[in-house]
Amino acid sequence: DHYGEVFVEAHGLKWEHMGFKQLKELIMFKRFCLLLSVLFFVTSCGTFRPHMATTHPVGPRVGTSCAKYVLPFHIGGENTILAAAKKGKIRNVSTVDTAMKGFFPFYYKRCTTITGK
């Protein structure tokens, strides 16, 4: 007499008597929630903020320096204007741009990019 019906324990509560249609809806809802969770954690984000540092015209040279973070902890690199200037061999800074990419707040990279001569 119980063909077409199954017993399901939902979220550790008490046993509930469900039909196949209700079970199928529950499984689809759980798959949808799992998919949303995966998309939330896999999707990366990024911000970009350009700044005008001086009145010098934009130069031909570009220097970038980046630092990596896990949670709030710095794990390597340097994202300073001085480090970017050294890498790009820049003496007169024109513009400074900052960017952040990654899976915030778990893992992300902050970069400083400058232009100048």
C-alpha positions, 0 to 999 in steps of 0.5 A: 500500500505504500508504493509511490511513497517514501519516508524522509528525515528532513534536516534531522527533525522528525520523520515525515511521510512524503510522496514522490512529487514532494520528494522530487521538489525537495531534491530540486530545491536542495540542488538549487541551494547547492548550485547557488552556494557553489556559484557564490564561492566560485565567483570572483570579484574585483574593484578598480580605483583610478587616482590622479597622483600629480599634474604630470602628463601620463608617461609611457612607463607602467609599474605594478606591484601586488600583494596576496592575502588569505583572510585578513593575513598578508602572505606575500608581495608588496602593493606600494607606490614605491615598489611599483615605481621601482619595477617600472623604473619610474622617477616622475609618477603621473597616475596611481591605480589600485585594484583588488581581485579574488575571492574576497574575503578568503583569498584576494590580491591587491595591486597598485599600478602607476604610470609616469616617466 
